[in-house]
Amino acid sequence: MGESPFKLKGIKMKYSEVEKIQTRQDFISFLRELKKDYLENLPSWENRDIGTFLEAMASWIEDMDGFYINKGLPVPKKPDWKVLADIFMGGKLYE
C-alpha cells in the first residue's frame, strides 16, 4: 500500500493536507489519517460523535460554495476525490 502522503509526524491533521488529494488512493489514505487524527486528537474536533459529524457534513455541503469562493477557488460542479475530502474535513470542523 505504501506510505500515506498524509503522515503528519504527530501533529494534528491540518486542512492543507486536503490539497494533496487527486486520486482514489489519496482519498483512502486521507480517510485513514483522518481516523487516526480522530483517535489521537479528539479535543481538536468540533463534532465528536457520528450524529453531529454527519449533520456538519450536510451543513458544510449546503454552504460549500462560499468556502470555495472565499478561498478564491472555482466552485466544483462535479465533486472529485478532493471535494469528498473537503466534505469530511467540514464534518470535523464545521459548526
C-alpha positions in Angstrom: 0.0 0.0 0.0 2.9 2.4 0.5 3.3 5.2 2.9 0.4 7.7 3.2 1.1 11.1 1.7 -0.8 12.5 4.7 1.6 11.4 7.5 1.8 14.3 9.8 4.5 13.2 12.3 2.5 13.6 15.5 0.9 16.9 14.8 -2.9 17.5 14.3 -4.2 17.0 10.8 -4.3 20.3 9.0 -6.8 21.3 6.4 -3.9 22.0 4.0 -3.4 18.2 3.7 -6.6 18.1 1.5 -4.7 20.0 -1.2 -2.7 16.8 -1.9 -5.7 14.7 -2.9 -6.0 13.8 -6.5 -6.8 10.1 -6.7 -9.0 7.5 -5.1 -5.9 6.1 -3.3 -5.1 9.6 -2.0 -8.6 9.8 -0.6 -8.4 6.4 1.1 -5.1 7.4 2.7 -6.7 10.7 3.8 -9.6 8.9 5.4 -7.2 6.6 7.3 -5.2 9.6 8.6 -8.4 11.4 9.5 -9.5 8.4 11.6 -6.0 8.4 13.2 -6.4 12.2 13.9 -9.8 11.5 15.5 -8.4 8.8 17.8 -5.3 10.9 18.7 -6.6 14.5 18.7 -10.3 14.2 19.6 -10.3 17.6 21.5 -9.5 19.4 18.2 -12.7 18.0 16.6 -15.7 20.3 16.8 -18.0 17.3 16.0 -17.1 14.3 18.1 -20.0 11.9 17.5 -21.4 10.5 14.3 -24.7 12.4 14.5 -23.1 15.9 14.8 -20.4 14.9 12.3 -22.9 13.9 9.7 -25.1 17.0 10.3 -21.9 19.1 10.0 -21.1 17.4 6.7 -24.7 18.2 5.4 -24.4 21.8 6.6 -21.0 22.2 5.0 -22.3 20.8 1.7 -25.1 23.3 1.8 -22.6 26.2 2.3 -19.7 24.9 0.4 -20.0 27.4 -2.5 -19.0 30.1 0.0 -16.0 28.1 1.2 -14.6 27.9 -2.3 -15.4 31.5 -3.2 -13.7 32.7 0.0 -10.6 30.8 -0.9 -10.6 32.2 -4.4 -11.2 28.8 -6.0 -13.8 27.7 -8.5 -16.9 26.1 -7.1 -16.9 22.4 -8.1 -19.6 21.4 -10.5 -18.8 17.7 -10.2 -17.2 16.6 -6.9 -14.0 14.7 -7.2 -11.9 12.9 -4.5 -10.6 16.2 -3.2 -14.1 17.6 -2.8 -15.0 14.5 -0.8 -12.1 15.1 1.5 -13.2 18.8 1.8 -16.6 17.4 2.9 -15.1 15.1 5.5 -13.0 17.9 6.9 -16.1 20.0 7.0 -17.7 17.3 9.1 -14.7 17.6 11.5 -14.7 21.3 11.8 -17.9 23.0 10.7 -20.3 24.5 13.3 
